[in-house]
Amino acid sequence: MRRTGHIRERSPGSYELRYSVGTDPATGKRKTITTTVRGTRKQAEKELRRLLHTIDNGEHVDPSRMTVRDWLNAWLRAVRAEVSPKTHERYAQIVDHALAPALGNLQLVKLSPAHIQDAYNKWADEGRRDGKPGGLSPQTRRHIHRVLHAALGRAVEQRLLARNPAEVFRRRLPKVDRREMTTLNTEQAARLLDGIRRYRVFWPALMALATGARRGEVLALRWRNVDLERGTVRIVESLEQTKAGMRFKAPKTDRARVVTLPAFAVEELRRLKRDQAERLLALGVAQTGDTLVCAREDGKPMLPTSLTHEFAKAVGRLRDVP
């Protein structure tokens, strides 16, 4: 049966929506919800259709009783198809570990800048997940604000809020000290590669130094994208790791690029290709154009996070050498 509701104009730009959510099992009486939408008649009709649709899908929450936690979870479901899995995972972490504990029990319609300011003050003084004293870093607090602002902005779009209470903080975000990027000169790079040569992080480090590619781009590089005759590499993919697993995606800029390799890297890659083919053949696996350049012994992808930890350990061992 198709659900219906009623719209009544209360005043110019304000409409009352009334609709049924079924029968109360305790009393047997019909349950009707009333909520107010600000905007045009067309927008009120659109919001009523959305509410009725949520009832059919079992996702309905009474707008007048919706908490900030309810809305944040609804927002996470809505943006899942709009962002990358890694970005969505980061959003969910911020909601679960910061926003929901601090603001989740408040009613969405009653959330005020004062509530948000209290939370921001607390995160400036405490809240580190490692249990150490001190507040969250300015960069982390800026990330939290962006997520909250985006979620509340969507609530405004759907007429659940008249205005975004996080908007007033747009010009008051904590300043982030920009540290100058540290780079290696030719001698330092050669010393680093020589020191980690016996570790499997040698090849990803070599490719990163030779191409300037990001970690995910290095680990997604396949032999079909390496032209050893011309000494070039095509960066066309990136490997992303999330809790759900790994996936190959377009580079961060969404554009492929060609990088010219230095002579020493070409010679090293010739050796790697030959040695890798022999190792894989011993396992009954043929090396093809799809084979990853920087891979595990069995040809499968390296885990990006594990690679970072291994590289840090390898560099740490170099520092311990007199």
Secondary structure, 3 states (H helix, E strand, C coil): CCCCEEEEEEECCEEEEEEEEEECCCCCCEEEEEEEEECCHHHHHHHHHHHHHHHHCCCCCCCCCCEHHHHHHHHHHHHCCCCCHHHHHHHHHHHHHHHHHHHCCCEHHHCCHHHHHHHHHHHHHCECCCCCCCECCHHHHHHHHHHHHHHHHHHHHCCCCCCCCCHHHCCCCCCCCCCCCCCCCHHHHHHHHHHCCCCCCHHHHHHHHHHCCCHHHHHCCEHHHEECCCCEEEECCEEEEECCEEEEECCCCCCCEEEECCHHHHHHHHHHHHHHHHHHHHCCCCCCCCCECCECCCCCECCHHHHHHHHHHHHHHHHHCC
